[in-house]
Amino acid sequence: MRRIRNVKIVATLGPASAGPEMVEALFVAGVDVFRVNMSHSSHEALARYHEIIRGIEARRGRPIGILADLQGPKLRIGSFKEEKVELKAGDSFVLDNDSRPGDESRVELPHPEIFAAAMPGEHLLLNDGRVRVEIIEVQPERLITKVIFGGTLSARKGVNVPDAVLPLAPLTEKDHADLEFAAALGVDWIAQSFVQRAQDVIEARRLIAGRAGIMVKVEKPAALKEIDEIIEASDSIMVARGDLGVELPLEEVPGWQKRLTRGARLSGKPVVVATQMLESMIVEPVPTRAEVSDVATAVFEGADAVMLSAESATGAWPVKAVETMDRIAHAVENDPLYRGLSRARRTEPQPTSADAIANAARTVAETIGASAIVCYTGSGSTGLRVARERPEVPIIALTPSVATGRRLSVVWGLHCVLTEDAASLDDMVSRATRIARDEGFAKPEERVVITAGVPLRTPGKTNLLRVARIGVPGSETV
């Protein structure tokens, strides 16, 4: 099941893709990581998906990642006397803690955290940003606002607070239960919503306790002010353009997508670009030209993965959506401009021996025309370092840890193979060359570049680089 592309595909499971046959069809079509949205999935559903995916993994002999996406806090207004109300620009509108049904002049806002953080001049976004109000006066239990952009409002619509950091924990009681269940079940990644500060990530990491990687969904403007620290505290980030586009001016989202992608790459953390990538394929069998360009842009920028949401979860064409994304990625990576753009965005290696070896592996492989880079990685750090270099040759990540192989399934360019630890340096070379040949990456007489840590089985100690010829005893040591 070798993928003929470097960027990975994440697909969300849901009613349209719940059955074992459909999940396997999605994997065959190109999915590398399956996402389960805990906003819409029960623990029983997650356990069922987990069992299906692990069965496919066993049959296909390829590690598959599972991502459990936590819901996070949901801020919503109360109810109205009528089915809906119309707010007009310039009108006064009050949000208060009165539980009585609202009307055109007021509605309940059952979130004391917003009252505590709100300041005059700040904006609130209602109904996914379709209605915007400006806070004129803050009282202990009332916010008096002026409608900036009017529109229709109905019961329980969402509230976004783009201008303030809310004194609100990003993990609700439901999130705590979902996190614990998912981690105990054995998912590979947990996506954290509503992150505003690096401390939010640190708290989630404490709860996960090493049982899964933590993927931070960047969706709050407050997070952008502390983004370097948040990336450092995370294992991966997701550019959650849907919520980010509600709270930021839409025209700023593309620039932030680029900055977040480059920031994550600089740190050697995988970055996933998500939301509305092939939105029209929820109902149509082909995407719009603009959507194709959107996916292509993420691939050109060097994102580790691109993600499908409703397209695969509730859409009419889940397999076609994956196949389309696969074709776009393949076409971009074979475009004449792709390699030049990838070279231009390379970053300097960190001043460590492990990063220097990863950089050297790319340089040597490209200089001698090697067929692949083979990296031994127990914890995954060597694989991440080599992928950060974005080499022009394939990367084979050999690991004895199935958990590592599954977690690396979201990382750009890594073809993960489960294998036993090498018993010696000779066994290391022999095993690497045999797997490179058997997996279809190299032919007899071709060369591969091998990276590993010595002593063997020493996590995080990448300090060896060798060049070996397929089918030829002995190798050059660099």
C-alpha positions as CSV (number, residue, x, y, z in Angstrom):
1,M,0.0,0.0,0.0
2,R,2.7,2.5,-1.0
3,R,1.3,6.0,-1.6
4,I,2.8,7.8,-4.6
5,R,2.7,11.2,-2.9
6,N,4.2,12.9,0.1
7,V,1.3,14.9,1.6
8,K,-1.0,12.8,3.7
9,I,-4.8,12.8,3.7
10,V,-7.0,13.0,6.8
11,A,-10.7,12.0,6.4
12,T,-13.5,12.4,8.8
13,L,-15.8,9.5,9.5
14,G,-19.6,9.9,9.9
15,P,-22.9,8.7,8.7
16,A,-21.8,8.5,5.1
17,S,-18.7,6.5,6.0
18,A,-19.6,4.4,9.0
19,G,-19.6,0.9,7.6
20,P,-16.5,-1.3,7.4
21,E,-16.6,-1.6,3.6
22,M,-16.8,2.2,3.2
23,V,-13.9,2.8,5.7
24,E,-11.7,0.3,3.8
25,A,-12.7,1.9,0.4
26,L,-11.6,5.3,1.8
27,F,-8.3,3.8,2.9
28,V,-7.7,2.2,-0.5
29,A,-8.6,5.5,-2.1
30,G,-5.9,7.3,-0.2
31,V,-6.7,8.0,3.5
32,D,-3.8,7.9,5.8
33,V,-5.5,9.1,9.0
34,F,-9.1,8.8,10.0
35,R,-10.7,11.6,12.1
36,V,-13.6,11.0,14.5
37,N,-15.3,14.2,15.5
38,M,-16.4,13.8,19.2
39,S,-18.9,16.7,18.7
40,H,-21.0,14.1,16.9
41,S,-19.7,10.7,18.0
42,S,-20.3,8.7,21.1
43,H,-17.8,6.5,22.9
44,E,-19.5,3.5,21.3
45,A,-19.1,4.9,17.8
46,L,-15.4,5.7,18.5
47,A,-14.8,2.2,19.7
48,R,-16.5,0.8,16.6
49,Y,-14.5,2.9,14.3
50,H,-11.3,2.0,16.1
51,E,-12.1,-1.8,15.7
52,I,-12.8,-1.3,12.0
53,I,-9.6,0.6,11.3
54,R,-7.4,-1.7,13.3
55,G,-8.9,-4.6,11.3
56,I,-8.0,-2.9,8.0
57,E,-4.6,-2.1,9.3
58,A,-4.0,-5.8,10.1
59,R,-5.2,-6.9,6.6
60,R,-3.3,-4.3,4.7
61,G,-0.1,-4.3,6.6
62,R,0.2,-0.6,6.9
63,P,0.0,1.6,10.0
64,I,-3.1,3.8,10.0
65,G,-3.6,6.8,12.2
66,I,-6.7,7.6,14.2
67,L,-7.5,11.2,15.3
68,A,-10.1,11.9,18.0
69,D,-11.2,15.5,17.8
70,L,-12.5,17.0,21.0
71,Q,-15.5,19.3,21.0
72,G,-14.3,22.0,23.3
73,P,-16.5,24.6,25.0
74,K,-19.6,25.6,23.0
75,L,-20.8,29.2,23.6
76,R,-24.5,29.7,22.7
77,I,-27.2,32.2,23.3
78,G,-30.6,31.2,24.8
79,S,-34.1,30.9,23.2
80,F,-36.5,33.4,21.7
81,K,-40.3,33.8,22.1
82,E,-40.6,33.4,18.3
83,E,-38.9,31.0,16.0
84,K,-36.5,33.7,14.9
85,V,-35.8,37.4,15.1
86,E,-34.4,40.0,12.7
87,L,-31.7,42.3,14.0
88,K,-31.0,45.5,12.0
89,A,-27.8,47.5,11.8
90,G,-27.8,50.3,14.3
91,D,-30.3,48.7,16.7
92,S,-29.5,48.3,20.3
93,F,-29.4,44.6,21.5
94,V,-28.9,43.3,25.1
95,L,-27.3,40.0,26.1
96,D,-28.0,39.2,29.7
97,N,-28.3,36.3,32.2
98,D,-32.1,36.3,32.2
99,S,-33.4,32.9,31.2
100,R,-36.7,34.1,29.8
101,P,-37.1,33.8,26.0
102,G,-35.7,36.7,24.1
103,D,-37.0,39.0,21.4
104,E,-35.6,41.7,19.0
105,S,-34.3,43.7,22.0
106,R,-32.5,41.0,24.1
107,V,-31.6,37.4,24.6
108,E,-30.0,35.3,27.3
109,L,-26.3,34.7,27.3
110,P,-25.7,31.9,29.8
111,H,-21.9,32.3,30.0
112,P,-20.6,34.4,32.9
113,E,-17.1,34.0,31.5
114,I,-18.0,36.4,28.7
115,F,-19.4,39.0,31.1
116,A,-16.1,38.7,33.0
117,A,-13.9,39.3,30.0
118,A,-15.9,41.7,27.9
119,M,-14.8,45.3,27.3
120,P,-16.5,48.2,25.6
121,G,-15.5,48.5,22.0
122,E,-15.1,44.7,21.6
123,H,-17.2,42.7,19.1
124,L,-19.3,39.6,19.5
125,L,-20.2,37.3,16.6
126,L,-23.5,35.5,16.6
127,N,-24.6,32.6,14.4
128,D,-21.2,31.8,12.9
129,G,-20.4,35.5,12.4
130,R,-23.5,36.2,10.3
131,V,-24.5,38.8,13.0
132,R,-21.9,41.2,14.5
133,V,-22.5,43.4,17.5
134,E,-20.2,45.9,19.3
135,I,-20.2,46.1,23.1
136,I,-21.2,49.6,24.1
137,E,-21.6,49.1,27.9
138,V,-20.6,46.3,30.3
139,Q,-22.7,45.7,33.3
140,P,-22.3,42.8,35.8
141,E,-25.0,40.7,34.2
142,R,-25.7,42.6,31.0
143,L,-23.9,43.6,27.8
144,I,-25.5,46.5,26.0
145,T,-24.5,46.2,22.3
146,K,-25.0,47.9,19.0
147,V,-25.8,45.8,15.9
148,I,-23.0,46.4,13.3
149,F,-24.1,43.7,10.8
150,G,-27.7,42.6,11.1
151,G,-29.4,39.4,10.2
152,T,-31.6,36.5,11.3
153,L,-31.0,35.0,14.8
154,S,-32.7,31.9,16.3
155,A,-32.4,29.9,19.4
156,R,-29.1,28.4,20.6
157,K,-26.9,29.9,18.0
158,G,-23.2,30.1,18.6
159,V,-21.3,33.1,20.1
160,N,-17.7,33.9,19.2
161,V,-15.6,36.3,21.2
162,P,-12.7,37.3,18.9
163,D,-11.3,40.2,20.8
164,A,-10.9,38.7,24.3
165,V,-9.1,35.9,26.1
166,L,-11.9,34.1,28.0
167,P,-11.3,32.8,31.5
168,L,-12.5,29.5,30.3
169,A,-10.8,26.1,30.4
170,P,-10.5,24.6,26.9
171,L,-11.5,21.1,28.2
172,T,-15.1,20.7,29.3
173,E,-16.4,17.8,31.4
174,K,-17.4,16.1,28.2
175,D,-13.9,16.6,26.8
176,H,-12.3,15.1,29.9
177,A,-14.4,12.0,29.5
178,D,-13.8,11.8,25.7
179,L,-10.1,12.3,26.1
180,E,-9.7,9.6,28.7
181,F,-11.8,7.1,26.7
182,A,-9.9,7.9,23.5
183,A,-6.5,7.6,25.1
184,A,-7.3,4.4,26.9
185,L,-8.7,3.0,23.7
186,G,-5.5,3.6,21.8
187,V,-6.1,6.4,19.4
188,D,-2.9,8.0,18.0
189,W,-3.8,11.7,18.0
190,I,-6.1,13.9,20.1
191,A,-7.1,17.2,18.6
192,Q,-7.7,20.0,21.2
193,S,-10.2,22.7,20.4
194,F,-10.6,26.2,21.8
195,V,-6.8,26.6,22.6
196,Q,-6.0,30.2,23.7
197,R,-2.7,29.8,25.5
198,A,0.2,27.4,25.6
199,Q,-0.9,26.6,29.2
200,D,-4.0,25.0,27.7
201,V,-1.9,22.6,25.7
202,I,0.3,21.8,28.7
203,E,-2.8,20.9,30.7
204,A,-4.1,18.6,28.0
205,R,-0.6,16.9,27.7
206,R,-0.7,16.2,31.4
207,L,-4.0,14.4,31.0
208,I,-3.0,12.5,27.9
209,A,0.2,11.3,29.7
210,G,2.0,10.2,26.6
211,R,-0.7,7.9,25.4
212,A,-1.4,9.9,22.2
213,G,0.0,12.9,20.3
214,I,-1.6,16.2,20.9
215,M,-2.8,18.2,17.8
216,V,-3.7,21.8,18.5
217,K,-6.5,23.2,16.5
218,V,-5.6,26.9,15.8
219,E,-9.0,28.5,15.6
220,K,-8.9,31.4,18.1
221,P,-7.3,34.8,17.5
222,A,-6.0,34.7,21.0
223,A,-3.9,31.7,20.1
224,L,-2.2,33.6,17.3
225,K,-0.7,36.0,19.8
226,E,1.1,33.1,21.6
227,I,1.5,30.9,18.5
228,D,5.2,30.1,18.9
229,E,4.8,28.9,22.4
230,I,1.7,26.9,21.4
231,I,3.5,25.2,18.6
232,E,6.4,24.4,21.0
233,A,4.0,22.9,23.5
234,S,2.2,20.7,20.9
235,D,3.1,17.7,18.8
236,S,1.2,18.9,15.8
237,I,-1.1,21.7,14.7
238,M,-4.2,22.0,12.6
239,V,-5.1,25.1,10.7
240,A,-8.8,25.1,11.5
241,R,-9.8,27.6,8.9
242,G,-13.6,27.4,9.6
243,D,-13.6,28.8,13.1
244,L,-10.6,30.9,12.4
245,G,-12.4,32.5,9.5
246,V,-15.3,33.4,11.7
247,E,-13.3,35.3,14.3
248,L,-10.7,36.8,11.9
249,P,-11.4,38.9,8.9
250,L,-11.7,36.4,6.1
251,E,-8.9,38.1,4.0
252,E,-6.4,37.4,6.8
253,V,-6.9,33.7,6.9
254,P,-4.8,32.8,3.9
255,G,-1.8,34.7,5.3
256,W,-2.2,33.0,8.6
257,Q,-2.4,29.6,6.9
258,K,1.0,30.3,5.3
259,R,2.6,31.6,8.5
260,L,1.2,28.6,10.6
261,T,2.4,26.1,8.0
262,R,5.9,27.6,8.0
263,G,6.0,28.0,11.7
264,A,5.1,24.3,12.2
265,R,7.7,23.2,9.6
266,L,10.4,25.3,11.3
267,S,9.7,23.5,14.5
268,G,9.5,20.1,12.9
269,K,5.9,19.6,13.9
270,P,3.3,18.2,11.5
271,V,0.7,20.7,10.2
272,V,-2.7,19.8,8.9
273,V,-4.7,22.2,6.7
274,A,-8.5,21.7,7.3
275,T,-12.0,22.9,6.6
276,Q,-14.0,23.3,3.4
277,M,-11.3,22.1,1.1
278,L,-13.7,20.3,-1.2
279,E,-16.9,21.6,0.3
280,S,-19.0,21.3,-2.9
281,M,-18.3,17.6,-3.0
282,I,-20.7,17.2,-0.1
283,V,-23.4,17.2,-2.8
284,E,-21.5,17.3,-6.2
285,P,-19.3,14.5,-7.7
286,V,-16.7,17.1,-8.8
287,P,-15.2,20.1,-6.9
288,T,-15.1,23.7,-8.0
289,R,-11.9,24.9,-9.7
290,A,-11.3,27.2,-6.7
291,E,-11.4,24.3,-4.3
292,V,-8.9,22.4,-6.4
293,S,-6.7,25.5,-6.2
294,D,-7.2,25.7,-2.5
295,V,-6.0,22.1,-1.9
296,A,-3.1,22.6,-4.3
297,T,-2.0,25.7,-2.5
298,A,-1.7,23.8,0.8
299,V,0.3,21.1,-1.0
300,F,2.6,23.7,-2.6
301,E,3.1,25.3,0.8
302,G,4.4,22.0,2.2
303,A,1.6,21.1,4.6
304,D,2.0,17.6,6.0
305,A,-1.6,16.7,5.5
306,V,-4.9,18.0,4.0
307,M,-8.2,17.2,5.6
308,L,-11.8,16.3,4.6
309,S,-14.6,17.0,7.0
310,A,-18.2,16.8,5.9
311,E,-17.1,15.7,2.4
312,S,-16.3,12.3,3.8
313,A,-18.5,12.3,7.0
314,T,-21.9,13.2,5.6
315,G,-21.3,13.9,1.9
316,A,-22.8,12.0,-1.1
317,W,-19.4,11.2,-2.6
318,P,-16.9,10.3,0.2
319,V,-14.7,8.0,-1.9
320,K,-14.6,10.4,-4.9
321,A,-13.6,13.2,-2.5
322,V,-10.6,11.2,-1.3
323,E,-9.7,10.2,-4.8
324,T,-9.9,13.8,-6.0
325,M,-7.7,15.0,-3.2
326,D,-5.2,12.3,-4.0
327,R,-5.1,13.3,-7.6
328,I,-4.6,16.9,-6.8
329,A,-1.7,16.2,-4.4
330,H,-0.1,13.8,-6.9
331,A,-0.4,16.4,-9.7
332,V,1.1,19.2,-7.5
333,E,4.0,17.1,-6.4
334,N,4.9,16.3,-10.0
335,D,4.5,19.9,-11.1
336,P,7.8,21.5,-12.4
337,L,7.5,24.3,-9.9
338,Y,7.0,22.1,-6.8
339,R,10.6,21.1,-6.1
340,G,11.9,24.7,-6.6
341,L,9.3,26.0,-4.2
342,S,10.1,23.3,-1.7
343,R,13.8,24.1,-1.8
344,A,13.1,27.8,-1.3
345,R,11.2,27.1,1.9
346,R,13.8,24.9,3.5
347,T,14.9,26.0,6.9
348,E,18.3,25.8,8.5
349,P,18.8,22.7,10.7
350,Q,18.8,23.1,14.5
351,P,22.3,23.1,16.0
352,T,22.2,19.5,17.2
353,S,24.0,16.4,15.8
354,A,20.6,14.7,15.1
355,D,19.4,17.6,12.9
356,A,22.8,17.9,11.2
357,I,22.6,14.2,10.3
358,A,19.1,14.6,8.9
359,N,20.2,17.5,6.8
360,A,23.2,15.6,5.6
361,A,21.1,12.6,4.7
362,R,19.0,14.8,2.4
363,T,22.1,16.4,0.9
364,V,23.9,13.1,0.3
365,A,20.7,11.4,-1.1
366,E,20.1,14.2,-3.6
367,T,23.7,14.5,-4.5
368,I,24.3,10.8,-5.3
369,G,20.8,10.2,-6.7
370,A,19.8,7.7,-4.0
371,S,16.5,5.9,-4.4
372,A,15.4,6.5,-0.8
373,I,16.4,7.6,2.7
374,V,15.8,4.9,5.2
375,C,15.6,6.1,8.8
376,Y,15.4,3.9,11.9
377,T,13.1,5.6,14.4
378,G,11.9,4.2,17.7
379,S,10.3,7.3,19.1
380,G,9.6,9.0,15.8
381,S,12.0,11.9,16.3
382,T,14.4,10.8,13.5
383,G,11.5,10.4,11.1
384,L,10.2,13.9,11.9
385,R,13.7,15.4,11.4
386,V,14.2,13.8,8.0
387,A,10.7,14.8,6.9
388,R,11.4,18.4,8.0
389,E,14.1,18.5,5.4
390,R,11.5,17.8,2.6
391,P,14.0,15.7,0.6
392,E,13.4,15.0,-3.1
393,V,13.7,11.3,-2.6
394,P,11.2,9.0,-0.7
395,I,11.6,8.4,3.0
396,I,11.1,5.0,4.6
397,A,10.7,5.1,8.3
398,L,11.5,1.8,10.0
399,T,10.2,1.3,13.5
400,P,9.6,-1.5,16.0
401,S,6.8,0.5,17.6
402,V,3.3,0.2,16.1
403,A,2.3,3.3,18.1
404,T,5.1,5.3,16.5
405,G,4.2,4.0,13.0
406,R,0.6,5.0,13.5
407,R,1.5,8.5,14.8
408,L,3.9,9.2,11.9
409,S,1.1,8.4,9.4
410,V,0.2,12.1,9.4
411,V,3.8,13.2,8.6
412,W,4.8,14.4,5.2
413,G,6.6,11.8,3.0
414,L,7.0,9.1,5.6
415,H,6.3,5.5,4.4
416,C,6.3,3.6,7.8
417,V,7.2,0.0,8.0
418,L,7.1,-2.1,11.2
419,T,10.2,-4.1,11.7
420,E,12.2,-5.6,14.6
421,D,15.1,-3.7,16.0
422,A,18.4,-4.4,14.2
423,A,20.7,-6.7,16.1
424,S,23.9,-5.1,14.8
425,L,25.1,-2.5,12.3
426,D,25.4,-5.2,9.6
427,D,21.9,-6.3,10.3
428,M,20.7,-2.6,10.2
429,V,22.1,-2.2,6.7
430,S,20.9,-5.5,5.5
431,R,17.4,-4.9,6.9
432,A,17.2,-1.4,5.4
433,T,18.3,-2.4,1.9
434,R,16.0,-5.5,1.9
435,I,12.9,-3.4,3.0
436,A,13.7,-0.7,0.5
437,R,13.7,-3.3,-2.3
438,D,10.7,-5.2,-1.1
439,E,8.6,-2.1,-0.6
440,G,9.3,-1.1,-4.2
441,F,11.6,1.9,-3.5
442,A,14.9,0.6,-4.8
443,K,16.2,-1.9,-7.3
444,P,19.4,-4.0,-7.2
445,E,22.5,-1.9,-7.6
446,E,20.7,1.3,-6.6
447,R,21.8,3.1,-3.5
448,V,19.9,4.2,-0.3
449,V,21.0,6.5,2.5
450,I,20.5,5.1,6.0
451,T,20.2,7.1,9.2
452,A,20.1,5.6,12.7
453,G,21.3,6.1,16.3
454,V,24.3,4.3,17.8
455,P,24.2,2.5,20.2
456,L,21.1,0.9,18.5
457,R,17.8,1.1,20.4
458,T,18.7,4.4,21.9
459,P,15.7,6.8,21.5
460,G,16.4,10.2,20.1
461,K,20.1,9.6,19.4
462,T,20.4,10.0,15.6
463,N,24.2,10.1,15.0
464,L,24.9,7.7,12.1
465,L,24.6,8.0,8.3
466,R,25.5,5.3,5.8
467,V,25.2,4.8,2.1
468,A,24.4,1.2,1.0
469,R,23.9,-0.4,-2.4
470,I,21.0,-2.7,-2.8
471,G,22.1,-6.3,-3.1
472,V,25.8,-5.5,-2.6
473,P,27.5,-6.6,0.7
474,G,29.2,-3.9,2.6
475,S,28.6,-0.1,2.4
476,E,30.3,3.2,2.5
477,T,30.3,5.0,5.9
478,V,29.9,8.8,5.7
